[in-house]
Amino acid sequence: MESRGVTAQKIAPWTRIILRAHEGKSNSAIARESGVSRPTVLLWRERFTKFGVAGIVREAPRPGRRKAIPAEKVQAMVEATLQSRPPGGTHPSIWEMARA
C-alpha cells in the first residue's frame, strides 16, 4: 500500500479496520493486526454501519465539562452589553457586568 499523504493520518487506521472487516476477518484478528483492542474494532465497525464513510471521516462529539453559564444567560449578557451604556462611560466594566 502506497502512502501519498492525501488521507489524514488520523483516519487511516480506522479505514484499515473497515477494510479488514470487509475482507471477512474476525474482530479479534482485526484487533491483533491493527494493534487496537477488540472493543475499538467493534466501535468503528458500528460507526461505519450506522453512518457510512461520514462516520469514519468525522469524529463523534466527545463528552466534556458542562458549560458554567447557560447559553440563554450568555445571550442576555451580550445583548445587555451591546444595548446599554453606563452613566459616564462607553461600555460596562467587567465588575459592573458581574454585579448585574
N, C-alpha and C positions, 0 to 999 in steps of 0.2 A: 504494500500500500504506500503510495507516494504522498508525502505531505507538502502542500503548496501554500500553507498559511492562509487559506481562504476561510476555512471554518474556525470559529473561535475555539481555542484550546479547551475551554471550559465545557463545551458541548460535545467534543469528540468522544470522551469516554461513555457518555450517555448514549450516543448513537451506536457505538460499538456493542453496547448491551442489547439494544433493539435488533441490530443486525444478527447477532448470535442467536437471539431468540427466534428470529425469522428462519434461521438455518435449522431450527428444531432442537437446539441444545437445551439441556435441563437448566433450571435456575441455579443449581449447585455448581454445575460445570461452568456456567457463565460467571458466577461469582469467583470461582477459582482462577479462571483465565483473566478476568478483569481486575483482580486484586481488590474486590469490594465484598461486602457482606451479602448474604442471600436476601435479607430484607431490603437492601438497596436495589438489588436486581428487581425484586417484586415491585418496589415503588416506581421505578422507571418504566417497567412493563405496563403497570396500571395507568400511569400518566399517559403513555403512548396510546393505550387502548381507549382512554376517555377523550383525549384532546388531539390525538394525531401528532403531526410534526410540531404544531404550535406548542404542545405540552412539553416538548424537549427543548425547543429553542428559547422559550420564555420561562424564566424561573417562577415558581409559585410564590405567592406572598408569604412572608415569614411572620410568625407572631413576634410582637415586640412589646415594649412598655406602653401602657395606655397613655394617651395624651393627658397632661396635667390639667389643661384648660379645654373645655368642650368647644367645638367649632362655632357654636352659636355665640358663645361668650367672646371669642376672638373676633368674630364678625361685628358684634356690638361695640367692642372696644375700638376697632378700626373706624367704624362709622362715626363714633363719638369724637375720635381724634381728628377726623377729616372735616367734620361739620361744626365743631365748636372751637371757640378761642377763649383762653383765659383772660381776665382783665389785665391789660398792660403787657400782653405777650402775643407771640405769633402762633405758639403751639404749647400744649400742656407739657409739663416736665414729667419725667418717669414717676416722680413722687406723687404728683397730682393724679396721674393715671392710677397709681396703686391705691390711693385713698378712695378714688371713685369706684 
